[in-house]
Amino acid sequence: MLRIAILEKEQKAKDIIFECAKMLGEWEWTFAHFTKISEFAHADEKQRFDCLIMNELFHTPRISTSFIEAYPARIVIYCMDHLTETMKIPTNGRIFYIDRNQIKPEMKRIKGHFLSLLQSRKEYLLSYANLLVPLQIQDIYYIEKSEKKLIYHTRKGFFKERKTMAQAEQIFLPYDFIRIHAGLLVNVAHVAQITKDVMVLSNQEELPIARARRKAVIDWFHEYVDGK
């Protein structure tokens, strides 16, 4: 169940809810509307919200530190009165800015990337030590090939599985993973920076991009950002 918190004026909140219903389709979701950050904070303590949609009045360092930076998996949408071109590029892959005076086209604009983030919340059942371990796909930083096994580098630590990289590609490419090296498959949601030779992840880890794959990786990443 996707839980959405909306901090906006009543009419705008209604418009947002209507567009969310169209965008989310068959996803199971629920929402709560708040007008004060204190009301939201109280509700958030009882049961964490997965997505936060709020007026630009709440776009402050204090609120960001408490309710956004502290929850790296939370998707955030700021409703702005004045939207710049720079704001149209999602920050850290999960923070969106939309024009609050054009809710319908703006929600349609971010739909692809937003749904991609939701897809990453699905689980992968990893066979580990004769047990099936559920891993949320969003928690996987990257997958590394090591001899006849794969090493999953995740927020919860390292896990190994006897599987080939080709098999991993079939499973994870639909969730926006990209092969940057013969032995590295990266979750693009965790990419913080990319250069000709190196991909820097959100956990500050640096991964080498194979020379033969450089152009394809950079071109793919630009298409990903533009398309989302």
PEDAJO-V268790 format. One record per residue. N is the residue number from 1. RES is the residue in three letters. D_FIRST is the distance of its C-alpha to the first C-alpha in Angstrom with 2 decimals. Layout:
n = <N | N>
res = <RES | RES>
d_first = <D_FIRST | D_FIRST>
This chain:
n = <1 | 2 | 3 | 4 | 5 | 6 | 7 | 8 | 9 | 10 | 11 | 12 | 13 | 14 | 15 | 16 | 17 | 18 | 19 | 20 | 21 | 22 | 23 | 24 | 25 | 26 | 27 | 28 | 29 | 30 | 31 | 32 | 33 | 34 | 35 | 36 | 37 | 38 | 39 | 40 | 41 | 42 | 43 | 44 | 45 | 46 | 47 | 48 | 49 | 50 | 51 | 52 | 53 | 54 | 55 | 56 | 57 | 58 | 59 | 60 | 61 | 62 | 63 | 64 | 65 | 66 | 67 | 68 | 69 | 70 | 71 | 72 | 73 | 74 | 75 | 76 | 77 | 78 | 79 | 80 | 81 | 82 | 83 | 84 | 85 | 86 | 87 | 88 | 89 | 90 | 91 | 92 | 93 | 94 | 95 | 96 | 97 | 98 | 99 | 100 | 101 | 102 | 103 | 104 | 105 | 106 | 107 | 108 | 109 | 110 | 111 | 112 | 113 | 114 | 115 | 116 | 117 | 118 | 119 | 120 | 121 | 122 | 123 | 124 | 125 | 126 | 127 | 128 | 129 | 130 | 131 | 132 | 133 | 134 | 135 | 136 | 137 | 138 | 139 | 140 | 141 | 142 | 143 | 144 | 145 | 146 | 147 | 148 | 149 | 150 | 151 | 152 | 153 | 154 | 155 | 156 | 157 | 158 | 159 | 160 | 161 | 162 | 163 | 164 | 165 | 166 | 167 | 168 | 169 | 170 | 171 | 172 | 173 | 174 | 175 | 176 | 177 | 178 | 179 | 180 | 181 | 182 | 183 | 184 | 185 | 186 | 187 | 188 | 189 | 190 | 191 | 192 | 193 | 194 | 195 | 196 | 197 | 198 | 199 | 200 | 201 | 202 | 203 | 204 | 205 | 206 | 207 | 208 | 209 | 210 | 211 | 212 | 213 | 214 | 215 | 216 | 217 | 218 | 219 | 220 | 221 | 222 | 223 | 224 | 225 | 226 | 227 | 228>
res = <MET | LEU | ARG | ILE | ALA | ILE | LEU | GLU | LYS | GLU | GLN | LYS | ALA | LYS | ASP | ILE | ILE | PHE | GLU | CYS | ALA | LYS | MET | LEU | GLY | GLU | TRP | GLU | TRP | THR | PHE | ALA | HIS | PHE | THR | LYS | ILE | SER | GLU | PHE | ALA | HIS | ALA | ASP | GLU | LYS | GLN | ARG | PHE | ASP | CYS | LEU | ILE | MET | ASN | GLU | LEU | PHE | HIS | THR | PRO | ARG | ILE | SER | THR | SER | PHE | ILE | GLU | ALA | TYR | PRO | ALA | ARG | ILE | VAL | ILE | TYR | CYS | MET | ASP | HIS | LEU | THR | GLU | THR | MET | LYS | ILE | PRO | THR | ASN | GLY | ARG | ILE | PHE | TYR | ILE | ASP | ARG | ASN | GLN | ILE | LYS | PRO | GLU | MET | LYS | ARG | ILE | LYS | GLY | HIS | PHE | LEU | SER | LEU | LEU | GLN | SER | ARG | LYS | GLU | TYR | LEU | LEU | SER | TYR | ALA | ASN | LEU | LEU | VAL | PRO | LEU | GLN | ILE | GLN | ASP | ILE | TYR | TYR | ILE | GLU | LYS | SER | GLU | LYS | LYS | LEU | ILE | TYR | HIS | THR | ARG | LYS | GLY | PHE | PHE | LYS | GLU | ARG | LYS | THR | MET | ALA | GLN | ALA | GLU | GLN | ILE | PHE | LEU | PRO | TYR | ASP | PHE | ILE | ARG | ILE | HIS | ALA | GLY | LEU | LEU | VAL | ASN | VAL | ALA | HIS | VAL | ALA | GLN | ILE | THR | LYS | ASP | VAL | MET | VAL | LEU | SER | ASN | GLN | GLU | GLU | LEU | PRO | ILE | ALA | ARG | ALA | ARG | ARG | LYS | ALA | VAL | ILE | ASP | TRP | PHE | HIS | GLU | TYR | VAL | ASP | GLY | LYS>
d_first = <0.00 | 3.82 | 6.29 | 9.71 | 13.06 | 16.10 | 19.61 | 21.95 | 24.57 | 23.55 | 24.75 | 23.24 | 19.86 | 20.20 | 21.16 | 18.22 | 15.72 | 17.75 | 17.74 | 14.02 | 13.71 | 16.34 | 15.14 | 11.57 | 13.02 | 11.15 | 7.78 | 5.11 | 5.15 | 7.23 | 10.34 | 13.30 | 16.81 | 19.36 | 23.00 | 23.92 | 22.72 | 23.63 | 21.25 | 18.36 | 19.65 | 19.82 | 16.23 | 15.09 | 17.20 | 15.44 | 11.83 | 11.49 | 10.17 | 9.18 | 11.36 | 14.56 | 16.73 | 20.12 | 23.76 | 26.34 | 27.86 | 25.26 | 26.25 | 28.33 | 29.01 | 28.17 | 24.71 | 24.08 | 25.24 | 23.26 | 19.83 | 19.81 | 22.27 | 21.15 | 17.58 | 18.31 | 14.81 | 13.86 | 14.30 | 16.87 | 18.53 | 21.89 | 23.45 | 27.15 | 30.29 | 32.19 | 30.54 | 32.67 | 32.66 | 31.83 | 28.61 | 27.39 | 26.96 | 23.61 | 24.42 | 23.38 | 21.26 | 18.38 | 20.23 | 21.08 | 23.77 | 24.09 | 26.86 | 25.71 | 28.54 | 27.24 | 23.52 | 23.45 | 25.33 | 23.79 | 20.16 | 21.60 | 23.40 | 20.47 | 18.20 | 19.34 | 18.86 | 15.51 | 14.10 | 16.06 | 14.36 | 10.89 | 12.74 | 14.04 | 10.81 | 11.34 | 13.51 | 17.23 | 19.06 | 22.24 | 25.33 | 26.77 | 29.71 | 29.30 | 25.70 | 22.41 | 20.55 | 16.91 | 16.96 | 14.28 | 16.18 | 15.81 | 17.73 | 20.65 | 23.51 | 25.82 | 27.29 | 30.98 | 33.44 | 35.77 | 38.38 | 36.71 | 33.35 | 30.47 | 29.41 | 25.82 | 25.99 | 22.69 | 21.58 | 21.95 | 25.42 | 27.18 | 26.58 | 29.04 | 28.78 | 31.60 | 30.71 | 32.39 | 31.38 | 31.72 | 29.09 | 26.75 | 27.38 | 26.41 | 23.02 | 22.20 | 24.09 | 21.40 | 19.17 | 22.01 | 24.04 | 27.77 | 30.84 | 33.15 | 35.52 | 36.50 | 34.71 | 31.80 | 28.49 | 26.58 | 23.00 | 23.87 | 20.93 | 23.04 | 26.34 | 27.98 | 31.39 | 33.35 | 37.15 | 39.58 | 39.57 | 36.55 | 32.78 | 31.56 | 28.04 | 25.92 | 27.17 | 30.71 | 31.55 | 33.89 | 33.97 | 36.95 | 36.76 | 39.23 | 42.14 | 41.85 | 38.21 | 38.59 | 39.04 | 36.35 | 33.80 | 34.73 | 34.85 | 31.45 | 29.92 | 31.56 | 30.30 | 26.74 | 27.03 | 28.82 | 26.50 | 23.33>
